[in-house]
Every structure is written in C-alpha cells, then in structure tokens.
Amino acid sequence: MVTQAKLVVEPHFSCGITVSTLESSLKFGHRSSLKFHSFTTRRRLSLAAEAATTPPAPTNQDEQRKPPDLQTLTGRFWKIAVPYWSSDDKVQARLQLAAVFALTLGTTGISVGFNFLGRDFYNALANKDQEQFTKQLLYYLAAFAGGIPIFVLRDYAREKLALRWRSWMTSYYMERYLKNKTFYKIQSQSTIDNPDQRIVDDLSSFTGTALSFSLTLFNAAIDLISFSNILYGIYPPLFIVLLAYSLGGTAISVFLGRGLVGLNFLQEKKEADFRYGLVRVRENAESIAFYGGEENEMQLLLSRFKSAFENLNQLLISSRNLEFFTNGYRYLIQILPAAVVAPMYFSGKIEFGVVNQSASAFNHILGDFSLIVYQFQAISAFSAVIDRLGEFDDILDSSNRKKGDHDLNEEIQLSFCLISCSYGLQSNGSMPLSSRVKLLDVEQLTVQTPSKATLIKDLSFEIYEKDHLLVTGPSGSGKTSLLRAVAGLWNFGSGAITIYVRPRGELDMPHSPDVISSQVTSTNEIIGDSTERRNSEGVIFLPQKPYMVLGTLRQQLLYPTWTEDSDNVVDDAKQSGDARCVNEKPNQPTSDDLIQVLNDVSLRHLLSRFDGLDSTYEWSSVLSLGEQQRLAFARLLLAKPTLALLDESTSALDEANEARLYQLIEAAGITYISIGHRSTLYKYHKKVLHISTANTTSNQRNWSFKNVGEDSIYDFSKQQL
C-alpha cells in the first residue's frame, strides 16, 4: 500500500485545562502525530500507480522476507539521505535547513514562555485577582498573535524544503534508473518490484518524513533540556516517576508492535501487485476480449486482492493491539502529574498555577521520552519506505558500477570503433576502388540465458556495408537474444562484438556507381563500450511491436533520434574535444519531410484521419500493428542509421508492403540485419545466419553463416514459390 508521512497536530492532554490545551495545540514535533495514512487512497498516488508496469517478484520471496535490522536501516537511511546535502544544491539546501531548525528552536522558546504564562494565569484565577488575571489574559493573546506566525512559517519552510529535496532526488534516481539500460535489466530480470512506485511514492514519503523526524528529534532534545530543569525544580520525585513511566511504555510498545515493519512492507508490495494486474488488463484489453478471458482475469485479480486484504487484516490487528496500549498510555498522563503533586498543593507548599505548570512540563518531557510510543506505527511504516528505497538504491548502484576484469571475462563485450571520415583520393581527385567497409564484427560469441543455459555457441562472423543479413532458426533458438547482444541489451555469455561507425557526413556522401565503398585512410579507433552511444553512433533497433511514445504524430516520427536538447548533446561533445567521434544527428526534418516519409511508407492517410502531424492520441491503441510497424520504418528512413536491427519488424505486413519497405531502406543506404521466418525475406538479404536449438550435451556450434544462394533452406524455399 502506498504510504505518505504527514504531520497531523493533535491536542495535547493537559489536565483538561482550556488555555493549556490551546497552547499545546501549537506545539511542534512529538506531540504532533507523524501519521502514515496507510488506509487512505489519494488520487495522486492512484494516478501514478497506473504507470506501474514491472512484473511483481515471486510471492514466496516476499512472504519469506524478514524486516531489516536497525543497523541495516540506519545504513540505508544514511546512504539515501546524504547525497542531496553534498550536491550542487547543497548551499541553498543547508541554508533552508538552518532556517527550519531556527524556526523550530523559536517554537520551543514560545512553548517555554507559554509554560510560565500558564502558571501566572492560573495563579491569578485561583487567587481571584481580576486585575492580574486580565493582564495575564492580554499577555496570552499577545503571545498567540506573535507565536502563531512562527509555527506557520516553520511548517511552510519544512514543506518547501521537503519539496526541493524530493525534486532533486527524483532527478537523481531517474538518471540512475535510465542509465546503462538499468530500467531494462530490472524489467527483464524482475530484480525488484514496482520501481515506479519507489520513485514516485517512496521518495515523497522519505523526504517529508525524514525532515519531520529530524525536527521532532531536535525539538525533543531542546524540550528535554528546557522542561527537565523546570520539572525537577518543582518536584524531583515527579521527574523520577516520569522516567519510569516513559521507559516502561517504550518497552511495551516495541514488544506489541514488533511485526508492523514487515507487515507495512508487504502491504505496499501487495497493493502494487494488485494495481499492476489492473494495468495489465487495461494494456491488453483487446487480447483478453478476443480470448474471452474475463473470468480468468477476474480470478487472478481477486487472488491478488485477497492477498492484500489478508495482509491488511493482519496489519489492522497488530495496529489495534498497539492502539489499546498507546491510547491508555496517553489518557493516563492526564491525571498522573496532578496526582503526584496534589499532596504538595493540599499542604500549601505550592500554588495552583504550579500544578498546571508541572502538568505541562511533565507532558513535554514525557513526549520527549515517549517518541517511540507515540510514533511507533509511523516509524514502522517509514522503516518500510527506507528498506524499499535502500533496496532500489543498491540495485541502481550494482547496475551502474564499473565492472572489474574478472567480470569482463564473463560477459559479452560491446564496443564501438570509429572509422575516419577522411577519404584517400587519387591524383586525379577520384576515389580509389577499395574493399568494403566493415560495419560489424562478432568474435567467439556465446549467448546464454540469465540461468546460464547456452543459446548460441562460439559464433563468429563479419558484416560489411550492404551485407544485409537474415537470421533464421526455430523459436527459442536465441535469434532475438543475438540482436539484443548487438544492441547492448544482453550481456549474458562471452565473446566480443565490435560495431564500426562513421560520422554522419560520410554516410550521406554519394558513391560512384563503380565504387563499392570508400577507402579509410586512418586506422580504426575504439571510442568506447557504452551502450548509451548506440543511437548516436548510427545503430537503431526495430522490435516486432514498435514502441509508441506519448505525444503527437510528429513526435512519433522523430523518436528517438531527435529530442528537444539533441543539438545541445552534439554541442557539448564538440566543446569537450570529442566532436570527431560523434555521429552527428542530421538536421531535424521539416514538416514536408515528415509528410513525404509517411507517403513513402503508405501512411499518408493518418494525416486526415488524425488531423495532422500535431494531433495527440494513444497511438498504440488507435493504430493497428501493421501501421505501427510502418511508422517504425518511417523513423528509420528519417534517422538513416549505419546499421538497422530488425526483429520480425514486418511480421504484421502483407508481402507488398514488406517489399516496399525493404526497397526503401536499401535505397537509403542502410545496412540491416533481420530476424524473420518468411521465405520471401531471402530476396532482400545477401547473407543468412541459421541458428538451431543448442544441444546441451554437445560442444559443436549450432549455427551456419552463408551467402543466401548457398543456403539449402533458401533453395528449398525457392522451390515452393
């Protein structure tokens, strides 16, 4: 269940005396309940949860999960909280934090002042001194007028700082989540559940509650120093009674609420799993309707809801047992201080105002000593938030951590090699005849599953410009995993993949009809192994089900080559002295260019159907799969990459449209590698890589790499035509 910390000011018990109750209602911190609204659904969170698309982790893992110990929680809290206070925003953050602490210190001073005002006020009332009573009443009103703005400004400053902190942490976690394809690894390997919930909800809970708890502890320390002196000066035995009462209450609260941390963690997880199931129904509505799978979906959803319901029921029982004690603990203090000092009042040793003062001081100090009692449910829920964020933070660190030599030997290594854009010219100024330019080199590649099952053994081949490759083989043989490895998404296995890239200008340079390719005069240069460079270095991947972005038709066509800050990326690279290694993006296409490419892929009708390029729709729903695949080819034609990886990218198209698209990308000078099962695909490719299902008992390779005309499967397919 999604939780959010919120300060809710509750009246503080003070012998039922009206003015003292008013005074206590302004007090900050431990007399304010830092409640996690675990049982309230907020619209903001429900909307955010709709985006949850990460499959839940196995249920057995969650059931067996043990709540983290105090040392682990403390370490995770420190790891999550510290980065912001040493970030680029640290100066403003520290100044605002200092202001919040200063205002909190001011509220403590106001509370001490109210304590003495209350004493004199009730002394005047008990002595029937009307003049003194009127004077003290005016003092009280003036104190309210001066104190209330301090309390309001303190709360406002705290919330503003929490919002600033959350904004920075959201950017910080989003950057790490999207870096090095971490989001893909989490999704594909189900490393953790619901990262979106951790970014949206848990970060919000963490920043707000961390500040509240910090200020509560600070206020408690100041309160303890201020009011202990007052109470001890009134009656030392009352101070001893207070210590015994608070320590005993804390011990009992810890015992009764020891299971709340684990239950809160599981509740968030189970609620998120239930929402994920509902999102899946929405995203796959058509498929479910075609199958008539409503009853099955109902059973699955009810099963997840039942799991959340049962855990919530246990959470309510544990909370009920704790509330029995904490409510009695709170109400008893209404009479305890008065009962202890009453004999002194009856014997005339103290005045009536001192009774009220001692009760107020007692309540302050008791609140300081009883933080765990009053806030145990909030602490348990906050502990679950720290645990979830800490787990997420560890996953992000492990994914982005640079690997050592030992790790490198156990993974597929992907690197980009820059081909110089300078051409060797003959004395007459013409280009020399030369060998073709290599675009892809695969060496001793073994592709495995995450469980170490081998898919492809010791694969080696080279792809040159215009060497269009068709990858065939039975389902499950590892064809898509091979493309994932080339794209940098799959590193399970061993071997090396080198992609040779050229500056954009060279790709667009026209070739003489007699020249196969241009000769490179300089040696190749390794420019890095970061998969973040893949799109910028001229390699684009087209999956069978294209990704439709949220936005206009124009944005669909420009994705992913052009973004709002694409020019800045190139400029930054130039300023850093690495401009030679950057495969600069071409100028952003004009509206006429976009209309023309839509016409080329037979999608011009979308302009009239959806009111132009700047219309916004849920494109994955309003376009058929065939239209989505043609739109993906339109992106490809606009981007003009050096190498295109096509994973059954024409599976939903008829043969005429398929032929047209392959002719278009061939004419655009794009070299492509395709996965497909249709026999018609052979005519658009020059090389064929056939992968068979790996034999776990044999060490022989399970692939063959040939020219299309030499492939027996191709020969057989021609006989069927």
N, C-alpha and C positions, 0 to 999 in steps of 0.2 A: 504494500500500500504506500502511496506517496505521502510523505510527511513534510511538514514545514513548521519551523520554530516560530513562535510569535509570543510577544510579551503581552500578557493579559493582567492588568492591575486589579487585584482583589482587595477588598477591605481587610485591614489587619485587626485582629481581635485585641481590644484594649479595654477590658473590664466593662464594655458596653457604654463607655462614656462618649457622648456625641462628638465633641470637639476633637478628642484624641483620635476618634475614628476618621474624621476629616483629615487630620494631619497625617495619619498613617496611609491614607489613600493616595497621597502624593509620593510616598517613599518608593525609591527605586530598588530593583535588584531582587534580593532573596525573598522579599515579601511580595514580589510580583511573580506569578507563576509562569515559568518558561514552558508553556504547554506546546507539545506537538499535536496538531489537530489531526490525529491519526484516523478519526472516524468522520471527517468532513471532506467531501469531494468538492474540489474547486474547479471551476470551468477552465481556468488557465492550464491547470495540470492535465485535465482530461483532453484538452486540445493537443497539448504537447505529446501526450501518450499515444495519440493516434498515429504518430510518426514511427512508433516502435516497430522495427522490422527484424530484430535479431532473434533468432530462434532460442527458446529457453534451454538452459542447461538441463541435463538429466535430473529428474526429480530425486532420485536416490542420493545424488551428491548433496543436494540442499538439505534433505532430511538428516543426513549424517553430519552436516556441518556443525562444528562446535563454535560457540561465541569466542571471540579473541580475548586473550588475557589483557590485563591492564597495561603491561609493558608494551605489547604489540599495538594497542590502541594509542598509547602515548606517542610511540614512534611514528605511527601513521599520521596522527594529527599534526605532529611537528613537520613531517615531510610535505603534507598538503598545504599547511598554513604559511610556512616560511618564505617560499619563492616570491610571493607578492611584495613582501616588505623589504626585499632587496632588489626589486625590479626597477625598470625605468621610471615607474610611477611612485617610487619609494618616498620621495621628498614630500609630495602632496599627501600621500597616504599617512606618513608619520605625523605630519602637521595636523591633519584631521583627527587622527587617533589621539594626539596630545590634547586637542580641543575637547574631544569627547570625555577623556579622563578628567580634564579640568572641570568641565560641567558636572560630571559625576561627583567629584570632590565637593563642588559647591552645593549639590543636593544633600550630601551628608552633613555639611555645615548647617544647612537650613533645618534638617531633621533634629540636630542637636539643639538648635535655637528653639524649635517647637517644643522640645522636651522641657526646657526651663520655662517657656511661656505657659505651658500647660500646668506646671507646678504652681506658679503665681496666680494663674487664672482660677484654679480650684481652691487655692487658699483664700482668695478674696470671696469666692462664693460660699465657702464653709464659714468664713468669719462674718458673713452678711455685710461686707464692706462695699457698698454700692459704688462709691467713687473709685475705689481701686478696681472693682470689677469692670466698670465702664472703661477705665484706662487700659486694662489688660485685653478687653474685647477689641478696642481700637488697635492695639498692638497686634493682636491676632489677625485682624482684617488687613492691616498693612503688610504683615508677613505673608499672607496668602497672595496679595497683589504683587509683591516682589518675588515670591518664590515660584509661583506657577509658571512664569515665562522661562525660568531656568530649567524646570523639569521638561517643559515642552521642547525647548531648544536642544536639550540633551538627547531626547528621543529622536528628534529630527536629524541631528548630526549623526547619531548612531545609524539610522536607517540609510542616510545618504552615503556614509562610509561603507556600509554593507553592500549597497548597490554598486558602488565604484569597485569594490573588491570582487564582487560577483562578475562584473563586466570584464575585468582583467582575467579572472580565472577561466571564464567561458572561452575567451580568445586563446588562452594558453592551452587549455585542454583540447579545443577544436584543432589547433595547429598540430599538436602531437597525435591526435586521433587520425587526421588525414595524411600525416607524413609517412613516407615509406610504405604506403598501402596498408597501414595498420588496421583501418576500418575493414578492409577486405579480409585480412587474416583473422580478425575477430569473428567476422560473419561466416567465413568458410570453415573455420575450425571450432566454432561455438566455444570460444575461450571463456567468455563471460556472458552473462545475460544482460540485455537491455542497456547498452552503453548510452543510448539517447536519454533514458531516464536519469542516469547518473550525471550527465552533462546539464540537463535542464532542471531537474528537481533536487537532486542531492547537492549540487553546487549552491543552489539558492538556500537550501536548508543549512548547509555548512557555514556559509559566510554570515548569515543572520544570527544563527545560534552561537557560533564561535565568539562573535562580538558580545552578544548578550551574556554568555557565561563568563567571559573575561571581565566585563564590567561588574557582573554580580560578585565575582571573587574579589575584585578590587574594592568594591563598596563594602563587602563583608569585612575585609581586613580593616578598613578605616572605621567602620561602625564598631567593630570589636574593641579597637583601641579607645575610641571615644566614649562608648557607653559602659565598658567594663569599669572604668575609673569611677563613673557616676554610681553604678550599682554597688560596687564594692564599698564605696564611701557611705552609702545609705545603710547597708546591712550585709556584712560578709557572708553569713550563712545562706542568704538568698542566692549569692553567686555560686556557692558550692552545690546547692540544690539544682541550679540551672545546668551546671556541668554534668551532673549525674543524669539528669533528665534527657539532655541532648545526646549524650553518648549512648545511652540505652536505646533511645529512639532510632538512632542511626544504625545500630547493630541489628535491631529488629527489622528495619526497612530493607537492609541489604539481604537479610535472610528471606523475607517474604517476596522480594522482587528479583531474586537471582536469575529467574528464567526469562525475564522480559526482553533482554537484549536479543537473544536468539529468536524469540517469537516475533519481535519487531522486524528483524532482518527477513525472516521467512515471509512475513505478511507483505512487505514491499515486493518481494520476488514473485509471490503467487498472484498478487493483484496485477503485476506487469505481465505475467504469463497469460492471464485471462484476457487482458486488453490485446495482447499480441494475437490471440486466437480470433478475436473480433476483427482486427485489422486484416488478417489473412482472408476472412470471409469477404470483406469488402474488396480486397485486391483481386480475388479470384472468383468474383460473383458469377461471371458467365460460365466458367468451367464447372462450378458447383451446380448451377442451374441445369446445364446440359446433362450432367451425370445424374441429376435428381438426388444429390447427396445431402439434402437438408436435414434429414433425420440423423445421419451420421455426424454432421457438423454440430447439431444440437447436443448429441451425446458427448462429443468431445468438449464443447464449451461448458456444458453443465458439469462435466467431470472436473474441469479446471476451476469453475466457480465453487464447486463443493470443497475442493482442496483449500481454496482461500477462505471459505466460510468456516470450515472446521478449525483452521489455524486462528482465525479471528475470534472464534468462540473460546479457544484456549487463552488467547490474549486478554479477552474480557474477564475471564475467571481469575487470571493472575492479577489483573488490574483491580478487580473487585476486592480480592483478599488484601491487597496493599492499601486500598482506599479505606477499608474497615479500620485499619490501624492509624493511617495518617489523619483521617478526619477526627478520630478520638484524640489523637495527639495534639491537633490544633485546638480543639474545643477545650481541652483540659487546662490549657495555659490561660484561659480567660479568668479562671479563679485561683490558679496556683500561686502567682505572686502576691495577690491580695491576702490569701490565706496565710502565707508565710509572714508577712509584715503586719497583719492585723493585730497581733498581741502588742506590738510596739505602739500602734495607734491608740488602742484601748487604754494603754498605760500612760498615754500623754507624752511619750518620748518623741513622736513625730507628728507633723500636721497632716491633714487630709490630702493636701496637694502633693506631699511626698509619696503618699500611697500611689497616686496616679503617675508620678514621675518614675517610681520604682517599677510599676507595671509596664510603662512604656519602654524603659531601659531594658527590662527583662525580655520583652518581646523582640527588641532589636537584637540583643545578644543571642537569644535563642534561635532567631532566624539565621544568624551568622554560623552558629554551631550546627544547625539542622538543615544545611543546604541539601544534603543527600536525601533526607526525609521528604522535604518539600518538592524536590526536583527529580526524584528517582525515576519516574516514568519518562520525563523529558530527557534525562541523562541516558536512559536505556535506548530510547529512540535515536538520540544523537549519536550514540555509540554505533548503532547500525549504519547510520549515514557515513560515519568515519570509516567503518570497515568496508563499505561498498566503494567509497571513493579511493581508499587506500589500495584495495584490490585492483581497481581500474588503473590507478597511477602506476602500480607495479607492472601491469600488462603493457602500458604505454612505454615504460622505461625499457622493458625487456625487448620490445619490438624495435625501438629506435636505437638501442645500444649497439655500438660498433662491435662486430664480431672479431674474435681472435683468430690466429692462424689455424688452430685446431678446428674451429667451427667452419672456416672457409673450405677446408678439405672435405667437409661432409655435406656441402650444399652446392647447388648449381650456381656457377658464377656467370653473371651477365655483365658485359662491358660494351662501351661504345667507342668506336675508333673513327677519328676524323680523317677524311680524305681531303687533301689540299685542293683548293679551288683553282689553282694556277695550272694552266694547260701548257704542255710543251708544243711549241709551234715550229714548223719547218721554216727554212729560209725564205720561202715564197709566201709565208704567212698563213698557210693552210694547216689544218690539224692532221697529225700523222695517223696512219692506221695503227691500231693497237689492240691489245687483248681487252676483254670486257672487264668492267669494274665489279669487284666483289662487293656484295651487299650483306651477306650473312654467312657466318662460319660456325658450324656446330661440331664440337670435338669431344669424342668419347662420352657422349651424354647418356646418362642413366636416369630415367624418370621414375620416381617412386610415389606411392601414396603416403599420407602422414603416418600411417601404421607400418611403413617400410615395405609394403608389398610392391614388387617391381612391375612397372608397366612397359617400359622400353629399355632395352639393354644396349649399351655401347654404340649409340647412334652417332654417326659422323657423316656430314655432307656439306656442300657449299652451294650457295645461291648467288648467281651473278645477275647483273641488270638484264631484265626481260626474261629471266629464267623462271617463269611462272610455275609454281609447284602445287600439285594436287596431293593432298594427304588422304588416303583411304584406309579402310580397315573396319572390322566388326565393332559394334558398340561396346564400350568399356575397355577398348584396347589402349587408350591413352592419347588419342588424337588431340582432343581439346586440352589435355594437360600439357602436351608439347607446345601448343600455341601459348598457353599461359606461361610456360617457362621462357619462351622467346619474348613475351610481353613483360617479363619480370614479376609476374604474379605468383609463380610456382617455383620454389627453390628446394623441393624435396628430391634428393638424389645427389648426383655428382656430375662433373664434366664442366665444359665451358661453352658459352655462347657469345660470339662477338658480332655486333651489328656495326656495319660501316656506313657512316652518314656523311653527307656533303652539305655545304651551305646552300641555301635556297636558290641563289642565283645560278648555281651550276645545274641544278635540276631543271630549271626553266630554259637553259640555253639550248637553242635548236641545234640538232645534229645534222651533219651532212648525210645524204642518203647512202653514201659509200662508207661511212664511218660507223662501226658497231658501237663504239663508246669512246669517250675521251681518255687520253693517257694522263695519269697523275705523275707529276714530276717530283713531288716530295714524298717522303716516307709517311706511312700512316702514323697517327699519333693517338694514343689512348687518352680519352678525355674524361673517363670516369665510369663508375658502375652504378650510379644512382638511377633507379627506375623513374625518378621524377623528371628525368630529361627525355623520356621516351617520346612523348608527343612533340616536344620542341625539336627533337632530332629527326623527325620525319618518319615515325612508325605509328600507325593507327590500327586499332583492333576493332573489328565489327563482329559482335556476337550474333547468335541466331535471333535473340529477342533484343532489339535495339533499346537503348536507354532513352526515354523521352523526358527531357528536363521540364521543370515547372517554369513556364514563361510563354512568350509569343512564338509564332511560327518562324519569325526571323531568328530568334534565339535558338530554336531547334536546329536551324541550318548552320549557324555559326559555331555551335558547340562541337568539340571542345577547343578548337584552335584559337578562337578569338574571345577574349573576355574584356571587361572594362579597363583592366590595367595591363593588357598584353603589351602595349607599347612600352610601359614602364619596365617590364621584365627585360626586354631587349636593351633598353637604355641603361639599366643597372649593370647588365653583363658587359656592355661596352665600356662603361666607366670603370669596371673592375679589371679591365685589360684582357678579358676573355672573349671579346667580340668575335674573334676569328673562329672560335669553337661553337658559336651559337648559330643554329639553323634558323635564321630569322624568319618570322612569320611574314607572309606576303601582306600587302595592303588589304585592309578589310574590304570584302566585296560590297559593291553598291547594291541598291535595290534591283536595278536592272540585271545585275549578275545573278542575284538570288532567283529572280523570275525565270531567267534563262535556264538555270540548272534545274529548276522544278519542271520546266518544259522538257528538258533532256531526259529526265527520269520518269516522264509521263505522270507528273503530279500537278500540272498547272491548274487542274480543276479545284485544287484546295484553296486557291485564291478567292474564287467566287463562293465556294462552299463555306468558307470561314471568314469572309470579309477582309481579305488582305493579309499582308505579312505581319501586321502588328496585333492580330487577334490572339486572345489567350484562351486556351481550353485545357482540359485534362486529356492531353494528346494520346496517352497510352490507352484511353478508353474510346475516344472518338475515331481513331484511325485503326484500320484493320492491320493485321500483322504484315501483310504484303505491302501496304502503304508505308508502314514503319520501316520496313527493310529498304524500300526505295528511297525514303527520306535519309536513311543512314548512308546510302551510296551518294546522295546529293552532298552530304557533309564531306565525304571522301573526295569527291571531284573538286569541291571548293578548296579543301586543305592541300591537295596534291602532295601527299607524303611520298617519301622514297620507297617505303615498304608498307604494304597493307596485309593484315592478317584477318582472313575471312572464315569465321566458324559457321558453316552452313548458312551463310548470310543471304542466300536466295532460296531457301527451302520453302518459303510460302509463295513463291512467284511461279508464274507459268513460264514455259520454255522461251517464249518470245521476249518477255521482259528480262529474263535471265540473260539471254544472248545480248540484248541491247546494253545492259549494264556492264557486262564484261568487255564489250567492244568500247564502251566509253572510257573505262579506266585504263584499258590497253592504249587507247589513243592519247590519253593524258600522260603517258609515260610512267605510270605507276607499276612497280613490280609487286606481285601479290602471291600469297600463299593461302590456299583454300582447303577447307575440310568439306567433304561432300560425299554423297552416296550415289548421285545420279550419273548415269553413263554419259549424259550429254555434256558433263563438265570437262571431260577429257579434251574436247576440241579447243578449249580456251587455255590449256596449260601445256607446257613443254616437258616438265618433269613430273614424275609421280613417285611418292613415298608411300609404300604399302606397309602398314603395321598390323601384325597379327597378335592374337592374345598370347601374353607371355606364359611360358611353361616354367613353373617354379622348380621343376626337377632338372632342367636343362640349362646349360650355360651358353648355348648358342644364341646368336642375335635373332630377334623376332621382327626384322624389318628388311625391306629391299628398296633400293633407290635407283630408278632407271629413267631413261627417256620414255616419253609417252608411247612412242611407236614400238618400243621394245617390251612393253608390259603385256603379259599374257591376258590379264584381266581386261585391258583395253581392247586387245584383239577380239576377245570373246564378246565384248560389248558391241563392237562394230558389226559383228555377225548378226546381232539381234536387231540392228537398226534397219 
